[in-house]
Amino acid sequence: MSVWVDEEEILSTKSYPPSLAARATADKNPKQIQITKIPPVFAKATPWQDFQNNIRHAQEYLSMPPDFISNKGSIYKRSYRTDFEGKWPEEKSKLEQLIKYFHIMKSYQKTLAILCLLMLFFSCPDSRVKDDRNRIQSNPGPTEVQLESIRTSKKKDKFVLSKSGAEFLAWGVNYDRDDGGRLLEDYWLKEWATVVEDFKEIKALGANVVRVHLQIAKFMKTSKELDQTSLKQLTRLVKLAEETGLYLDITGLGCYHKDEVPGWYKAMDEAQRWNVQARFWEEIAKTCADSPAIFCYDLMNEPIIPGKGEKQKEWLTGELAGKYYVQRIALDLAGRTQKQVGRAWVDKLVAAIRKYDKQHMITIGVIPWAYSFFPKAKEPLFYAREVGDNLDFVSVHFYPKKGEIDKALKALAVYDIGKPLVIEELFPLWCSQEEMEVFIDGSRKIAEGWISFYWGKTINEYAEDKDNPTSVLINNWLKYFQKKSTEITGK
């Protein structure tokens, strides 16, 4: 889009900043200036206090093409991309009216130009650009949110906000991969704008927690040396969470892509691996310790311990769609009990975190053994008193099967041990959406949090793919998730 603005018309506008008007008068450049790009910040209503952050984001977005092509070849338009040709041409006239109040001199840098636009933009709220994909209008995604850190209550049975003491219920999503199967660290460097937009969309869905899965191959260059680029990007992600008003469930030590696991790590024995894992958590905790946006550290996704007499050869197992989500923390007990192995491993990693971060909560997202394998189990391994004393709350992953909601709720009760309980993974994978809704409602008596999934596509984007059963399923689920968020979070 190109818009030509007449200098005299701008200078006659009373709303124009006097200091810039004076400089414009003295400018000998041509009297008309061509504006070819509109800063993406216009797509969202943003408080004045956060205009500096939006300038930074706007600068990043300005360098991006108006469309982006997914790995499946589909072209999507994001909310900060303008499209006057087909979607909403009526917005063109509104933008032209808005731009009439701004003068961008050729000699100015883009930063100052965007600042000028922002200063006057916030004085004209009625001219803000509407969402080009009809995304959730009731929650545009706040910025400059003052987050309170989350703690367990004095009785250690609930989550509370650190300052107000108000109870907190987690309602979130796993942001583990995109719709094409790429893990977060596969694109968060080159496609940061996508991550920013995804966080806004997650917030608009009504979520308050985002679970991210950090891969050991992306953070550990050697057994002792951390990848500084990844740590800096994690710092950036934490800052984004603060700005968006979301809490992070940071799950670590992932080896989801087996072929990317370093050879030196594969060759290590149990003790050496534990040392590397502790080193990983030291640096993650050091990076995140001061942020109120950290909900928790999840030591590892679905760790397992071999049974008595078992001698395993592979550290990774549980392959699903080319990814390995389950990991062994030992290959054999070597004369120990499962609880002794579990206790030693948990205590080592907790100590590594507490070396730099003594405030944020620690948990482990576990397989629901009491539901899937041992229905007569009376206590979960990692949350037995002899193992998990140093864990702040219970995290368990549940995918109830069709016709087994009562069985799933009974199994969930095994994890109600007096600490806050979060169902850290849930999705109607093996049951209907209606059954999953019953499961969530039934779990509210004992659970303090529910975390589903978000894979980088919006409700409307899934709706466009109406001939794909998977897209229809996810579209319906996200609609329910958004609607349910008001009931859970009270917002």
C-alpha positions in Angstrom: 0.0 0.0 0.0 1.3 3.5 -0.9 -0.2 6.7 0.6 0.9 10.2 -0.5 0.6 12.8 2.2 0.6 16.6 1.5 3.0 18.5 3.8 0.9 21.7 4.0 -2.2 19.7 5.0 -0.2 18.0 7.8 1.3 21.2 9.1 -2.1 22.8 9.3 -3.3 20.1 11.7 -3.4 21.2 15.3 -2.8 17.8 16.6 0.7 17.6 15.0 3.6 17.9 17.5 4.8 21.6 17.4 8.5 20.7 17.6 8.3 18.3 14.6 6.1 20.8 12.7 8.8 23.4 13.1 11.4 21.1 11.7 9.1 20.1 8.9 8.7 23.7 7.9 12.4 24.1 7.6 12.8 20.9 5.6 13.7 21.4 1.9 12.8 17.9 0.8 9.9 17.4 -1.6 6.5 18.3 -0.3 5.1 14.9 -0.6 6.3 11.8 1.2 5.4 8.2 0.1 4.5 5.9 3.0 4.7 2.3 1.8 4.5 0.3 5.1 2.2 0.5 8.1 3.7 -0.5 11.5 2.1 -3.7 12.8 1.4 -2.1 16.2 -1.8 -0.6 14.6 -3.3 -4.1 14.7 -3.7 -4.1 18.5 -4.8 -1.5 21.0 -1.8 -0.9 23.2 -1.4 1.2 26.4 0.8 4.3 26.1 3.1 3.1 28.8 4.4 0.3 26.5 5.0 2.3 23.4 8.8 1.7 23.5 8.4 -2.1 23.4 6.0 -1.7 20.5 8.5 0.4 18.6 10.9 -2.5 19.0 8.4 -5.0 17.8 7.3 -2.7 15.0 10.9 -2.4 13.7 11.2 -6.2 13.6 7.9 -6.6 11.7 8.6 -3.8 9.2 11.3 -6.0 7.7 9.0 -8.9 7.1 6.9 -9.6 4.0 3.2 -9.1 4.2 2.5 -12.8 3.9 4.3 -15.8 5.2 4.3 -19.3 3.7 3.9 -22.2 6.1 5.9 -25.4 5.7 2.8 -26.9 4.1 2.7 -24.2 1.5 -0.4 -22.4 2.8 -0.3 -18.6 2.9 -1.6 -17.0 6.0 -2.1 -13.3 6.8 -1.3 -12.3 10.4 -3.2 -9.6 12.3 -0.4 -7.1 11.8 -0.3 -7.5 8.0 -2.5 -5.1 6.1 -4.6 -6.4 3.1 -6.7 -3.7 1.5 -7.4 -5.6 -1.6 -9.9 -8.1 -0.4 -10.5 -8.6 3.3 -11.5 -5.2 4.6 -11.1 -2.3 2.1 -13.0 0.0 4.3 -10.0 0.1 6.6 -8.0 1.8 3.9 -9.9 5.1 4.2 -9.5 5.0 8.0 -5.8 4.5 7.7 -5.5 7.3 5.2 -7.4 9.6 7.5 -5.0 8.6 10.3 -1.9 9.1 8.3 -3.0 12.6 7.4 -2.0 13.6 10.9 1.6 12.5 10.6 4.6 13.8 8.7 7.5 11.4 8.2 10.5 13.3 6.8 12.9 11.4 4.6 15.8 12.4 6.7 14.3 10.7 9.8 15.1 7.2 10.9 12.3 4.6 11.0 12.4 4.6 14.8 11.5 8.2 15.0 8.9 7.8 12.3 7.2 5.0 14.2 7.4 7.1 17.5 5.6 9.9 15.7 2.9 7.6 14.5 2.5 6.0 18.0 2.2 9.4 19.8 -0.6 10.5 17.6 -2.1 7.1 17.2 -2.9 6.9 20.9 -4.8 10.2 20.7 -7.1 8.7 18.0 -8.4 5.5 19.5 -11.4 5.3 17.1 -9.0 5.0 14.1 -7.3 1.8 15.3 -7.1 -1.0 12.8 -9.4 -3.9 13.3 -8.2 -7.4 13.4 -7.9 -8.7 9.8 -8.8 -12.2 10.6 -11.7 -11.5 13.0 -9.7 -12.9 15.9 -11.0 -12.7 19.5 -12.0 -9.1 19.9 -12.9 -9.2 23.6 -9.3 -9.8 24.7 -6.8 -7.9 22.5 -3.8 -9.0 24.6 -2.6 -6.5 27.2 1.0 -5.3 27.4 2.8 -3.8 30.3 1.1 -6.3 32.6 2.3 -6.2 36.2 2.6 -9.9 37.0 2.7 -11.2 40.5 4.9 -14.2 41.2 3.0 -17.5 41.9 3.6 -19.5 45.1 2.0 -22.3 46.9 -0.3 -21.3 49.8 0.7 -21.6 53.5 -1.0 -25.0 53.6 0.9 -25.9 50.4 -2.3 -27.1 48.8 -3.1 -24.2 46.4 -1.5 -21.7 44.1 -1.6 -18.0 45.2 -0.3 -14.7 43.9 2.6 -13.6 46.0 1.5 -10.1 46.8 -2.3 -10.2 46.9 -2.6 -13.7 48.1 -5.4 -14.4 45.6 -5.9 -18.0 44.5 -4.5 -18.8 41.1 -5.8 -21.5 38.7 -3.6 -22.4 35.8 -5.4 -22.6 32.4 -2.8 -22.9 29.7 -1.4 -24.6 26.6 1.7 -26.6 25.7 3.6 -24.6 23.1 5.8 -27.5 22.1 5.7 -27.4 18.4 4.1 -25.7 15.4 1.5 -27.1 13.1 4.2 -28.6 10.9 5.9 -30.4 13.7 8.8 -28.0 14.2 10.0 -27.5 17.8 10.1 -24.0 19.2 13.9 -23.8 19.1 13.8 -24.8 15.4 12.3 -21.4 14.5 12.5 -19.0 17.4 15.7 -17.3 16.1 14.7 -16.6 12.5 11.0 -16.3 13.0 10.7 -14.4 16.3 7.8 -12.4 15.0 5.8 -15.6 14.7 6.5 -16.4 18.4 5.4 -12.9 19.4 2.2 -13.3 17.4 1.6 -16.8 18.8 1.9 -15.5 22.4 -0.7 -12.8 21.6 -3.0 -15.5 20.2 -2.5 -17.7 23.2 -3.4 -14.8 25.5 -6.5 -14.0 23.4 -7.6 -17.6 23.9 -7.8 -16.9 27.6 -4.8 -18.8 28.7 -2.6 -17.7 31.5 0.2 -20.3 31.3 2.4 -21.4 28.4 4.4 -24.6 28.7 7.6 -24.6 26.6 9.9 -27.6 26.1 13.6 -26.8 26.0 15.9 -29.3 24.2 19.2 -30.2 25.7 20.8 -30.3 22.2 20.0 -26.6 21.7 21.3 -25.5 25.1 24.4 -27.7 25.9 27.3 -27.2 23.5 29.5 -29.5 25.6 29.1 -31.2 29.0 29.8 -27.9 30.7 29.4 -25.2 28.2 25.9 -23.6 27.5 24.9 -22.2 24.2 24.8 -18.4 24.8 22.6 -17.7 21.8 19.9 -20.1 23.2 20.1 -18.5 26.7 19.7 -15.0 25.2 16.7 -16.2 23.3 15.2 -17.7 26.4 15.7 -14.3 28.1 13.8 -12.8 25.2 11.0 -15.3 25.6 10.7 -14.6 29.3 10.5 -10.9 28.6 7.8 -11.6 26.0 5.8 -13.5 28.6 6.1 -10.6 31.0 4.9 -8.1 28.3 2.0 -10.4 27.2 0.9 -11.3 30.7 1.6 -15.0 30.5 3.4 -17.4 32.9 5.9 -19.9 31.7 6.0 -23.6 32.6 9.6 -24.3 31.6 10.1 -28.0 30.9 13.7 -29.0 30.3 16.2 -31.7 29.2 14.1 -32.6 26.1 15.6 -35.0 23.6 12.5 -35.1 21.4 14.5 -35.3 18.1 16.6 -38.3 18.7 18.9 -37.7 15.7 19.9 -34.3 17.2 21.0 -35.5 20.6 24.8 -35.0 20.7 27.0 -38.1 20.5 28.9 -37.1 23.6 25.7 -37.1 25.6 24.5 -40.4 24.2 27.8 -42.0 25.2 27.6 -40.9 28.9 26.8 -43.1 31.8 24.1 -42.3 34.4 26.3 -40.2 36.7 27.7 -38.1 33.8 24.2 -37.5 32.4 22.9 -36.3 35.7 25.8 -33.9 36.0 25.0 -32.4 32.6 21.4 -32.2 33.5 22.2 -30.3 36.7 24.5 -28.0 34.7 21.6 -27.3 32.3 19.2 -26.4 35.2 21.8 -24.2 36.9 22.0 -21.9 33.9 18.2 -22.0 33.1 17.5 -21.0 36.8 20.2 -18.3 36.7 18.6 -16.9 33.5 15.0 -16.9 34.8 15.3 -16.4 38.6 14.3 -12.7 38.7 11.3 -12.9 36.5 7.7 -13.0 37.9 6.6 -14.7 34.7 8.0 -18.1 35.7 5.2 -20.4 36.8 7.5 -23.4 37.4 10.4 -25.5 36.3 9.5 -29.0 35.1 12.6 -31.1 35.5 11.9 -33.4 32.6 8.9 -34.5 30.5 7.7 -38.0 31.5 10.9 -39.5 33.0 10.8 -43.2 33.8 12.9 -45.6 35.9 13.5 -49.3 35.0 11.9 -52.0 37.2 13.7 -54.5 39.3 15.9 -56.8 37.3 15.6 -54.7 34.1 18.6 -53.6 32.2 17.8 -51.2 29.4 20.1 -50.1 26.6 18.3 -47.0 25.3 17.8 -43.7 27.2 14.9 -42.6 24.9 11.6 -44.4 24.4 8.0 -43.7 23.7 8.3 -42.6 20.1 5.3 -40.7 18.8 5.1 -39.2 15.3 8.9 -39.2 15.1 9.5 -37.6 18.5 10.7 -39.2 21.7 8.8 -37.7 24.6 9.7 -40.3 27.2 13.2 -40.5 28.8 14.9 -42.9 31.2 16.9 -41.4 34.0 18.7 -44.7 34.6 19.3 -47.9 32.6 19.2 -50.2 35.6 18.7 -50.0 39.3 22.1 -51.4 40.1 21.0 -52.6 43.5 18.9 -49.6 44.3 15.1 -49.3 44.5 13.1 -47.1 42.1 12.4 -44.7 44.9 16.1 -44.3 45.8 17.0 -43.6 42.2 14.1 -41.1 41.9 15.0 -39.4 45.1 18.7 -39.0 44.2 17.9 -37.6 40.7 15.2 -35.2 41.9 17.3 -33.8 44.8 20.3 -33.3 42.5 18.4 -31.3 40.0 16.4 -29.3 42.6 19.7 -28.4 44.3 21.0 -27.1 41.0 18.0 -24.8 40.5 18.0 -23.6 44.1 21.6 -22.6 43.7 20.3 -19.6 41.8 16.5 -19.5 42.2 15.0 -20.1 45.6 11.5 -18.8 44.8 10.0 -20.4 41.7 8.2 -23.7 41.9 9.5 -27.1 40.7 7.6 -30.1 39.4 7.8 -33.1 37.1 5.3 -33.9 34.4 4.6 -37.6 34.7 2.9 -40.4 32.8 -0.4 -41.4 34.6 0.7 -44.8 35.6 -2.3 -45.2 37.9 -4.6 -44.9 34.8 -2.7 -46.4 32.0 -0.8 -49.3 33.6 -1.4 -49.8 37.3 -5.0 -49.0 38.2 -4.5 -50.4 41.7 -1.6 -48.1 42.4 -1.9 -46.2 45.7 0.8 -43.6 45.2 2.7 -42.1 42.3 6.4 -42.9 42.2 7.9 -39.4 41.8 5.4 -37.9 44.2 5.8 -40.5 47.0 7.1 -38.9 50.2 10.4 -40.7 49.9 11.0 -39.2 46.4 9.2 -35.9 45.9 9.4 -33.9 49.1 11.3 -31.2 47.3 8.7 -30.9 44.5 6.2 -28.1 45.0 3.3 -29.5 43.2 2.1 -32.5 41.2 2.0 -32.5 37.3 0.4 -35.4 35.5 -0.6 -36.0 31.9 -4.1 -37.4 31.1 -5.7 -38.5 27.8 -8.8 -40.3 28.9 -10.2 -43.0 26.6 -13.7 -43.2 25.3 -16.1 -44.5 27.8 -13.5 -44.3 30.7 -14.1 -40.9 32.2 -15.0 -42.3 35.6 -12.0 -44.5 35.5 -9.8 -41.6 34.6 -11.1 -39.4 37.4 -10.6 -42.3 39.9 -7.0 -42.6 38.7 -6.5 -38.9 38.9 -7.4 -39.0 42.6 -4.3 -41.1 43.2 -2.3 -37.9 42.5 -4.2 -35.8 45.0 -1.6 -36.0 47.7 -2.1 -32.7 49.5 -0.1 -30.6 47.0 -1.6 -28.5 44.2 -2.4 -30.8 41.2 -2.0 -29.7 37.6 -3.1 -31.8 34.6 -0.2 -30.6 32.5 -1.3 -32.3 29.3 -4.8 -32.9 28.2 -6.6 -33.1 24.8 -9.6 -35.2 23.4 -7.2 -37.5 21.7 -8.9 -40.8 22.6 -12.3 -39.6 23.7 -14.9 -37.1 22.5 -14.8 -33.5 23.3 -17.9 -33.8 25.3 -16.3 -36.5 27.5 -13.2 -34.4 27.9 -15.4 -31.5 29.1 -16.9 -33.9 31.7 -13.4 -35.0 32.8 -12.3 -31.3 33.3 -15.5 -30.5 35.3 -15.1 -33.6 37.4 -11.4 -32.8 38.1 -12.1 -29.3 39.4 -12.7 -30.8 42.9 -9.0 -31.6 43.2 -7.1 -29.9 40.4 -5.6 -26.5 40.4 -4.6 -26.3 36.7 -5.2 -27.6 33.2 -2.8 -27.3 30.3 -3.9 -28.2 26.8 -2.1 -27.5 23.4 -1.6 -24.7 20.9 0.2 -25.4 17.6 0.5 -21.9 16.0 -2.8 -21.7 14.2 -5.9 -19.7 15.2 -9.5 -20.8 15.4 -10.3 -19.1 12.1 -7.3 -20.7 10.4 -8.5 -24.1 11.4 -12.0 -23.3 10.4 -10.8 -22.6 6.9 -9.6 -26.2 6.6 -13.1 -27.6 7.2 -12.5 -30.7 5.1 -9.8 -31.9 7.3 -11.1 -33.9 10.3 -8.1 -33.0 12.5 -8.6 -29.3 11.8 -12.3 -29.5 12.7 -11.4 -31.3 15.9 -8.8 -28.7 17.0 -11.0 -25.8 15.9 -13.9 -27.1 18.1 -11.5 -27.7 21.0 -10.0 -24.2 20.8 -13.5 -22.7 20.8 -14.3 -24.6 24.0 -11.0 -23.7 25.5 -11.6 -20.0 24.9 -15.1 -20.1 26.3 -14.1 -22.1 29.3 -11.3 -19.8 30.2 -13.7 -17.2 31.6 -15.1 -19.7 34.0 -11.7 -21.0 35.1 -9.7 -17.8 35.4 -12.6 -15.4 36.1 -11.4 -13.0 33.4 
